[in-house]
Amino acid sequence: MVKAILDRVFIRVEPPAAAKGGIFMPETIDNPPTAGVVEAVGPLVGSVRPGDKVLFHVFDELPGYDKDVVVVRESSLLGVFEDE
């Protein structure tokens, strides 16, 4: 397990969605994931916590320890989904 530091947020990206016809649509460089669930936060992060579903600025992705997890700075978060 890796511990987040400073203002870093570890986000597990959502799996690719299927099209209406049930065809699997993988994410590509043209359509990168921008939503996911927060896995861990550094001690300087105050706006989100693990378990929150967030939107994030994809251009600030950093290589993570897991191919399904991205690491961004808190300032790259665009929003938090509210409970529906």
Phi and psi in degrees as GROMACS dihedral restraints (atoms count N, CA, C in turn):
[ dihedral_restraints ]
;  ai    aj    ak    al  type     phi  dphi    fc
    3     4     5     6     1  -109.5    20    10
    4     5     6     7     1   135.4    20    10
    6     7     8     9     1   -95.4    20    10
    7     8     9    10     1   131.0    20    10
    9    10    11    12     1   -71.5    20    10
   10    11    12    13     1   144.2    20    10
   12    13    14    15     1  -123.7    20    10
   13    14    15    16     1   164.8    20    10
   15    16    17    18     1    50.4    20    10
   16    17    18    19     1  -124.3    20    10
   18    19    20    21     1  -104.7    20    10
   19    20    21    22     1    25.6    20    10
   21    22    23    24     1   -84.4    20    10
   22    23    24    25     1   146.6    20    10
   24    25    26    27     1  -127.8    20    10
   25    26    27    28     1   124.9    20    10
   27    28    29    30     1   -93.6    20    10
   28    29    30    31     1   125.7    20    10
   30    31    32    33     1  -124.1    20    10
   31    32    33    34     1   127.6    20    10
   33    34    35    36     1   -86.9    20    10
   34    35    36    37     1   115.3    20    10
   36    37    38    39     1   -70.3    20    10
   37    38    39    40     1   148.8    20    10
   39    40    41    42     1   -72.5    20    10
   40    41    42    43     1   146.1    20    10
   42    43    44    45     1   -65.8    20    10
   43    44    45    46     1   154.3    20    10
   45    46    47    48     1   -58.8    20    10
   46    47    48    49     1   145.9    20    10
   48    49    50    51     1   -90.4    20    10
   49    50    51    52     1   155.6    20    10
   51    52    53    54     1   -89.1    20    10
   52    53    54    55     1   149.1    20    10
   54    55    56    57     1   -71.4    20    10
   55    56    57    58     1   170.1    20    10
   57    58    59    60     1   -55.1    20    10
   58    59    60    61     1   -34.7    20    10
   60    61    62    63     1   -80.8    20    10
   61    62    63    64     1     3.6    20    10
   63    64    65    66     1    86.5    20    10
   64    65    66    67     1     7.3    20    10
   66    67    68    69     1   -80.5    20    10
   67    68    69    70     1   130.5    20    10
   69    70    71    72     1   -68.1    20    10
   70    71    72    73     1   127.8    20    10
   72    73    74    75     1  -115.7    20    10
   73    74    75    76     1    94.9    20    10
   75    76    77    78     1   -68.1    20    10
   76    77    78    79     1   151.2    20    10
   78    79    80    81     1   -69.8    20    10
   79    80    81    82     1   143.2    20    10
   81    82    83    84     1  -128.4    20    10
   82    83    84    85     1   175.8    20    10
   84    85    86    87     1   -61.7    20    10
   85    86    87    88     1   -26.5    20    10
   87    88    89    90     1   -78.5    20    10
   88    89    90    91     1   -19.2    20    10
   90    91    92    93     1  -138.0    20    10
   91    92    93    94     1    67.9    20    10
   93    94    95    96     1   -71.7    20    10
   94    95    96    97     1   152.8    20    10
   96    97    98    99     1   -66.7    20    10
   97    98    99   100     1   142.6    20    10
   99   100   101   102     1  -134.1    20    10
  100   101   102   103     1    10.5    20    10
  102   103   104   105     1  -132.9    20    10
  103   104   105   106     1   150.4    20    10
  105   106   107   108     1  -177.0    20    10
  106   107   108   109     1  -177.2    20    10
  108   109   110   111     1  -109.5    20    10
  109   110   111   112     1   131.7    20    10
  111   112   113   114     1   -65.9    20    10
  112   113   114   115     1   127.1    20    10
  114   115   116   117     1   -97.5    20    10
  115   116   117   118     1   -39.6    20    10
  117   118   119   120     1  -155.2    20    10
  118   119   120   121     1   153.3    20    10
  120   121   122   123     1  -133.9    20    10
  121   122   123   124     1   149.6    20    10
  123   124   125   126     1   -77.5    20    10
  124   125   126   127     1   168.0    20    10
  126   127   128   129     1   -66.4    20    10
  127   128   129   130     1   -17.9    20    10
  129   130   131   132     1   -91.3    20    10
  130   131   132   133     1    -1.2    20    10
  132   133   134   135     1   -86.0    20    10
  133   134   135   136     1   126.4    20    10
  135   136   137   138     1  -121.2    20    10
  136   137   138   139     1   -11.3    20    10
  138   139   140   141     1   -94.7    20    10
  139   140   141   142     1   -17.2    20    10
  141   142   143   144     1  -137.9    20    10
  142   143   144   145     1   164.9    20    10
  144   145   146   147     1  -141.6    20    10
  145   146   147   148     1   163.5    20    10
  147   148   149   150     1   -53.6    20    10
  148   149   150   151     1   136.7    20    10
  150   151   152   153     1   100.4    20    10
  151   152   153   154     1   -18.5    20    10
  153   154   155   156     1   -70.6    20    10
  154   155   156   157     1   141.0    20    10
  156   157   158   159     1   -94.7    20    10
  157   158   159   160     1   126.2    20    10
  159   160   161   162     1  -129.6    20    10
  160   161   162   163     1   159.2    20    10
  162   163   164   165     1  -102.9    20    10
  163   164   165   166     1   142.4    20    10
  165   166   167   168     1  -140.7    20    10
  166   167   168   169     1   159.6    20    10
  168   169   170   171     1   -80.6    20    10
  169   170   171   172     1   108.1    20    10
  171   172   173   174     1   -62.9    20    10
  172   173   174   175     1   -27.6    20    10
  174   175   176   177     1   -70.4    20    10
  175   176   177   178     1   -12.5    20    10
  177   178   179   180     1   -98.3    20    10
  178   179   180   181     1    11.8    20    10
  180   181   182   183     1   -57.8    20    10
  181   182   183   184     1   142.5    20    10
  183   184   185   186     1  -120.2    20    10
  184   185   186   187     1   149.2    20    10
  186   187   188   189     1   -58.6    20    10
  187   188   189   190     1   134.7    20    10
  189   190   191   192     1  -107.7    20    10
  190   191   192   193     1  -176.0    20    10
  192   193   194   195     1   -87.0    20    10
  193   194   195   196     1    -7.9    20    10
  195   196   197   198     1  -138.6    20    10
  196   197   198   199     1   136.6    20    10
  198   199   200   201     1   -64.4    20    10
  199   200   201   202     1   -19.7    20    10
  201   202   203   204     1   -97.1    20    10
  202   203   204   205     1     2.5    20    10
  204   205   206   207     1  -118.4    20    10
  205   206   207   208     1   131.4    20    10
  207   208   209   210     1  -113.2    20    10
  208   209   210   211     1   157.4    20    10
  210   211   212   213     1  -120.3    20    10
  211   212   213   214     1   123.3    20    10
  213   214   215   216     1  -130.9    20    10
  214   215   216   217     1   162.6    20    10
  216   217   218   219     1   -80.5    20    10
  217   218   219   220     1   153.0    20    10
  219   220   221   222     1   -55.6    20    10
  220   221   222   223     1   -36.1    20    10
  222   223   224   225     1   -66.2    20    10
  223   224   225   226     1   -14.5    20    10
  225   226   227   228     1   -87.4    20    10
  226   227   228   229     1    -6.5    20    10
  228   229   230   231     1   -73.2    20    10
  229   230   231   232     1   135.6    20    10
  231   232   233   234     1   -99.2    20    10
  232   233   234   235     1   -24.9    20    10
  234   235   236   237     1   178.7    20    10
  235   236   237   238     1   167.7    20    10
  237   238   239   240     1  -122.4    20    10
  238   239   240   241     1   129.8    20    10
  240   241   242   243     1   -68.9    20    10
  241   242   243   244     1   135.8    20    10
  243   244   245   246     1   -85.9    20    10
  244   245   246   247     1   155.6    20    10
  246   247   248   249     1   -60.6    20    10
  247   248   249   250     1   137.0    20    10
